Amino acid sequence: MKINRRDFLKTTALTSMYFAGFGVPTFAKSSHKKNLVVIMLRGGMDGLCAVPIRGDKNFEKLRSKINLDRTLKLTADFDLHPALKTFKRLWDEDNGAIVHATNIPYTGRSHFDGQNLMETGGKIPYQVKTGWLGRGMKTAGLTGKGLALALPMPLLIRGVPMNNNYFPVGDRLPSNNTLKLINQAYKEYNEKMLGENLNTIMTRELRNTASDDSWVLASNAGQQLSKNNGPRVAVFEVDGFDTHAAQGATDGAHADCLSDYDRIVNGIKQAMSKESFDNTLIVTLTEFGRTIKQNSSNGTEHGYGSAIFLAGGLVKKAQVHTDWPGLKKKELFEGRDLNSTTDSRAVYASVMSIVFDVDFKKITKEVFWGENLQNLSDKLFKV
């Protein structure tokens, strides 16, 4: 029997949330437990739809059919998509920031290659078998207490020994058919370590009610992250950003995806204690941006530069941090895309350094192979 990821997810209700870093009682430099939430925006988020440049007539002309008719003001130069109401509230409280004109060092246009690299942090697709977050957790000593609410284990958090899996079924047990699917998934993905952990699934104390509501899952995550012996890391996935046709503007497909992200942030925020949220970072991850010009189907094609959303009490201040490249044709990547002037991995290395209390140089050495990444910790986060 051949099983793919989509078929498995259909069988297991919504399994788009992953936990890791349970039961770690000590914190290197801080008396408070710090939490990291990563939200993967799959498909290629349009950074210029989510955070449009203000007053650029050429940009508006190139997107005449998908321009926003209203926005939320951020700065003198940038606005915010109106679907991001929760993020705007956090921005107003100095708990939200944006890194714009950023991307992983991948200039191709393949979802498969791009998503592999956004999770591994590498430069050559499929060469690295672990995720940058998993390696970061291992560097920080967050091993042996991981949990994933989905199968197969997301590549992003692979690399931590004994990360177990959990099936989110509330008070019900997985059926025999479901357990057969799990075994088949393990075999297909060659996950020997995960296969050995299958027997531990039913011994987990945590129970999550299966749901197709992102707010419900996010609320559950917020409650778990607030516990002193709860997880240190949660990972979400939001699909649907590949808007080649009918992208929409203020409303529509892309706006719906942004709303999903915003609901997750809202659910986490509402469920967390103030102290816990003050010690939390929520960061986004996407494989690439979209083209500047709309296509004939009122959508956008695969692009390059995009944006990263940062939220939580560990954000230093409300800001759009960017070395803005400009949108004139000569300033675009290959004459068609927003350029990337900030390596996204520098942001993620800085995030892990702050949340895991690990020296930035150690993170870059052990997680990103000694790459010369800029330390953005003091610019973006409370240190």
C-alpha positions as a printed Julia matrix, in Angstrom:
383×3 Matrix{Float64}:
   0.0    0.0     0.0
   1.38   3.36   -1.05
   0.65   6.26    1.29
   1.52   9.89    0.8
   1.52  12.69    3.33
  -1.82  14.12    2.15
  -3.6   10.75    2.44
  -2.22  10.24    5.92
  -3.34  13.67    7.1
  -6.84  12.99    5.82
  -6.92   9.83    7.94
  -5.71  11.48   11.11
  -7.91  14.61   11.12
  -5.87  17.78   11.54
  -2.28  17.0    12.53
  -0.54  20.27   11.84
   0.9   21.0    15.26
   4.12  19.61   16.69
   5.6   19.87   20.18
   9.18  19.36   21.31
  11.41  19.98   24.32
   9.26  18.58   27.14
  10.23  18.39   30.77
  13.51  20.31   30.63
  13.69  21.89   34.12
  16.79  24.08   33.86
  17.34  27.24   31.85
  20.9   28.36   31.18
  20.79  32.14   31.69
  17.19  32.9    32.59
  15.04  32.06   35.57
  12.05  31.73   33.23
  11.25  29.02   30.73
  11.46  30.45   27.21
   9.34  29.15   24.36
   9.72  29.12   20.59
   6.83  28.74   18.13
   7.63  28.3    14.43
   4.8   28.7    11.91
   5.67  27.3     8.49
   3.82  29.16    5.72
   3.92  26.61    2.93
   3.59  27.61   -0.69
   5.54  30.84   -0.68
   4.04  33.75    1.25
   3.74  36.97   -0.74
   5.68  39.34    1.51
   4.53  42.34   -0.52
   0.89  41.39   -0.06
   1.32  40.81    3.66
   3.54  43.87    4.2
   3.14  46.17    1.18
   5.41  49.11    0.47
   3.6   52.41    0.81
   3.26  54.89   -2.07
   5.17  52.99   -4.77
   3.19  53.83   -7.93
   5.07  51.35  -10.1
   4.3   48.52   -7.69
   0.63  49.51   -7.63
   0.54  49.54  -11.42
   2.08  46.07  -11.69
  -0.6   44.75   -9.33
  -3.6   46.73  -10.48
  -5.97  43.73  -10.09
  -4.71  42.53   -6.7
  -3.91  45.77   -4.87
  -5.23  46.08   -1.32
  -8.08  48.58   -1.04
  -7.38  49.09    2.65
  -4.43  48.4     4.95
  -3.31  48.75    8.54
  -0.59  51.36    8.9
   2.74  50.28   10.36
   5.36  52.88    9.47
   5.9   55.74    7.06
   7.09  53.18    4.49
   5.13  49.99    5.12
   1.55  48.88    5.71
   0.04  45.62    6.94
  -2.59  43.37    5.39
  -5.94  43.91    7.17
  -6.31  40.16    7.85
  -3.5   40.44   10.41
  -5.52  42.06   13.2
  -3.92  40.1    16.05
  -0.45  40.85   14.75
  -1.33  44.56   14.56
  -2.43  44.53   18.21
   0.88  42.94   19.16
   2.7   45.52   17.02
   0.94  48.3    18.92
   2.16  46.71   22.18
   5.77  46.45   20.88
   5.34  42.68   20.74
   5.44  42.4    16.94
   8.13  43.05   14.32
   8.88  42.21   10.69
  12.06  41.38    8.8
  11.45  42.33    5.17
  13.3   41.52    1.95
  14.58  38.25    3.36
  14.83  34.65    2.27
  16.82  31.48    2.69
  19.79  31.3     0.25
  17.73  29.56   -2.41
  17.09  31.23   -5.76
  15.28  28.41   -7.51
  11.53  28.21   -7.86
  10.71  24.64   -6.84
   8.43  24.07   -3.86
  10.04  20.71   -3.18
  13.59  22.04   -3.17
  12.66  25.29   -1.42
  10.71  23.65    1.39
  13.46  21.12    1.93
  16.02  23.92    2.3
  13.81  26.11    4.48
  13.6   23.22    6.96
  17.17  21.96    6.78
  18.89  25.34    6.56
  21.2   23.93    3.9
  22.1   25.13    0.42
  21.86  21.93   -1.63
  18.43  20.25   -1.72
  18.16  16.86    0.01
  21.81  16.82    1.09
  21.03  17.44    4.78
  18.81  14.95    6.6
  18.1   16.97    9.77
  16.33  20.26   10.42
  17.9   23.5    11.67
  15.5   23.59   14.61
  16.28  20.0    15.55
  20.01  20.71   15.43
  19.49  23.85   17.47
  17.59  21.92   20.13
  20.35  19.33   20.24
  22.97  22.08   20.64
  20.92  23.49   23.53
  20.62  20.09   25.19
  16.87  19.79   24.58
  17.06  16.08   23.78
  15.08  13.03   24.76
  11.84  14.87   25.51
  10.41  15.69   22.12
   6.91  15.09   20.85
   5.37  15.46   17.4
   1.61  15.59   16.86
   1.88  14.26   13.33
   3.53  11.71   11.13
   6.03  11.6     9.61
   8.23  13.68   11.89
   8.59  17.13   10.29
  12.05  17.6     8.82
  12.42  20.92   10.64
  12.73  19.26   14.08
  14.58  16.11   13.09
  18.02  15.7    14.55
  17.06  15.49   18.23
  17.51  11.98   19.66
  14.33  10.26   20.86
  11.77  12.72   19.57
   8.59  10.69   20.0
   5.34  10.93   18.07
   1.82  11.28   19.38
  -1.51  10.76   17.69
  -4.01  13.49   18.71
  -7.17  11.5    19.38
  -8.54  12.88   22.63
  -9.83   9.99   24.74
 -10.0    7.56   21.82
  -7.3    5.12   20.77
  -6.02   4.84   17.18
  -7.71   2.08   15.25
  -5.79  -0.9    13.94
  -6.07   0.53   10.42
  -4.54   3.8    11.59
  -1.68   1.99   13.32
  -1.04   0.1    10.06
  -0.88   3.45    8.23
   1.59   4.71   10.81
   3.8    1.68   10.34
   3.62   2.07    6.56
   4.54   5.76    6.83
   7.58   4.9     8.93
   8.73   2.3     6.41
   8.33   4.63    3.44
  10.28   7.42    5.07
  12.98   5.08    6.43
  12.48   6.42    9.93
  13.93   3.6    11.98
  14.26   5.78   15.08
  10.62   6.85   14.79
   9.52   3.28   14.23
  11.17   2.21   17.46
   9.26   4.93   19.26
   5.86   3.81   18.0
   5.31   1.73   21.12
   5.55   4.83   23.29
   2.71   6.69   21.56
   0.0    5.31   23.79
   1.9    5.98   27.05
   1.9    9.77   26.66
  -0.1   11.66   29.27
  -0.88  14.56   26.92
  -4.17  14.32   25.09
  -5.25  16.71   22.35
  -8.74  16.87   20.89
  -8.6   16.28   17.16
  -9.8   19.42   15.43
  -9.78  21.2    12.11
  -9.79  24.58   13.85
  -6.39  26.3    13.97
  -7.49  28.42   16.93
  -8.32  25.32   18.99
  -4.93  23.77   18.29
  -3.16  27.06   18.99
  -5.02  27.45   22.26
  -3.93  23.95   23.23
  -0.35  24.86   22.36
  -0.5   28.03   24.45
  -1.7   26.07   27.46
   1.05  23.47   27.1
   3.78  26.04   26.53
   2.74  27.89   29.69
   3.53  24.85   31.86
   6.92  24.82   33.56
   7.38  21.17   32.56
   5.64  21.62   29.22
   7.21  21.85   25.77
   9.74  24.51   24.84
   8.98  24.36   21.13
   5.82  24.19   19.03
   5.65  24.03   15.23
   2.61  24.74   13.06
   2.0   24.45    9.34
  -0.27  26.68    7.25
  -0.73  25.53    3.65
  -2.15  27.34    0.65
   0.18  30.26   -0.08
   0.85  29.04   -3.63
  -1.53  31.54   -5.22
  -0.94  31.25   -8.98
  -4.52  32.21   -9.74
  -7.19  34.31   -8.02
  -4.81  35.4    -5.28
  -7.22  38.05   -4.13
  -6.3   41.21   -2.3
  -8.01  42.43    0.87
 -10.07  39.25    0.66
  -9.42  36.01   -1.16
  -7.09  33.01   -1.05
  -3.95  34.73    0.19
  -5.91  36.73    2.76
  -7.46  33.5     4.07
  -3.99  32.02    4.59
  -2.85  35.13    6.43
  -5.97  34.86    8.59
  -5.01  31.28    9.48
  -1.62  32.5    10.64
  -3.26  35.31   12.62
  -5.69  32.89   14.3
  -2.81  30.71   15.43
  -1.04  33.7    16.97
  -4.28  34.8    18.61
  -4.99  31.35   20.02
  -1.51  31.08   21.5
  -1.65  34.59   22.96
  -5.09  34.16   24.53
  -4.22  30.8    26.13
  -0.82  31.76   27.56
  -0.2   33.39   30.88
   1.28  36.87   30.63
   4.6   35.71   32.06
   4.81  32.86   29.56
   3.94  35.05   26.58
   6.52  37.58   27.75
   9.07  34.78   27.37
   7.9   33.51   23.99
   8.91  34.11   20.38
   6.65  33.26   17.43
   8.45  33.26   14.07
   7.37  32.42   10.51
   9.13  30.37    7.86
   8.43  30.19    4.12
  10.31  28.86    1.09
  10.22  31.97   -1.1
   8.12  35.01   -2.03
   6.08  35.83   -5.11
   6.68  37.8    -8.28
   6.15  41.57   -8.26
   3.85  41.49  -11.29
   0.49  39.79  -11.28
  -0.1   37.17  -13.97
  -3.0   36.85  -16.4
  -4.93  34.77  -13.85
  -4.73  37.51  -11.23
  -2.23  35.52   -9.25
   1.53  35.6    -8.75
   4.29  33.16   -9.65
   7.12  31.78   -7.53
   9.5   34.56   -6.52
  12.43  35.21   -4.2
  12.39  37.73   -1.34
   9.62  37.6     1.25
   9.13  38.62    4.89
   9.36  37.1     8.38
   6.84  37.86   11.11
   8.1   37.99   14.7
   5.72  38.1    17.65
   5.84  37.62   21.4
   7.18  39.24   24.52
  10.82  38.65   23.55
  10.5   40.98   20.54
  12.56  44.12   21.22
  10.19  46.67   19.66
   7.73  47.23   16.83
   9.78  47.68   13.67
  10.18  46.69   10.05
  13.82  45.67    9.98
  15.1   45.76    6.4
  17.85  46.76    4.06
  15.26  47.67    1.45
  16.51  46.84   -2.06
  13.89  48.84   -3.96
  11.34  47.79   -6.56
  12.68  49.37   -9.72
  13.29  46.78  -12.42
  17.08  47.04  -12.1
  16.75  46.43   -8.34
  14.68  43.28   -8.66
  16.06  39.75   -8.57
  16.22  38.55  -12.17
  14.16  41.61  -13.08
  10.98  40.13  -11.57
  11.21  39.52   -7.79
  11.76  41.4    -4.58
  15.42  40.85   -3.79
  16.63  39.31   -0.54
  19.1   41.41    1.42
  18.96  39.47    4.71
  19.68  35.76    5.03
  16.68  34.3     6.88
  18.99  31.88    8.66
  20.56  34.83   10.48
  17.13  35.56   11.95
  16.58  31.92   12.95
  20.06  31.61   14.46
  19.39  34.77   16.48
  16.0   33.41   17.55
  17.51  30.16   18.83
  20.35  31.99   20.55
  17.83  34.09   22.51
  15.24  31.41   23.29
  17.65  28.56   24.01
  20.21  30.78   25.8
  23.06  29.53   23.6
  25.9   31.69   22.28
  25.18  32.88   18.73
  28.58  31.72   17.47
  27.95  28.25   18.84
  24.59  28.15   17.06
  26.13  29.16   13.74
  28.94  26.64   14.15
  26.87  23.62   15.17
  23.61  24.35   13.36
  24.68  26.24   10.23
  28.16  24.77    9.66
  30.05  27.93   10.6
  28.31  30.14    8.01
  29.08  33.84    8.32
  25.61  34.92    9.49
  24.84  38.32   10.97
  23.91  38.32   14.65
  20.59  40.18   14.77
  19.83  39.37   18.4
  20.33  42.84   19.83
  18.46  44.48   16.93
  15.38  42.26   17.05
  15.05  40.8    20.53
  15.25  41.58   24.22
  18.66  40.38   25.37
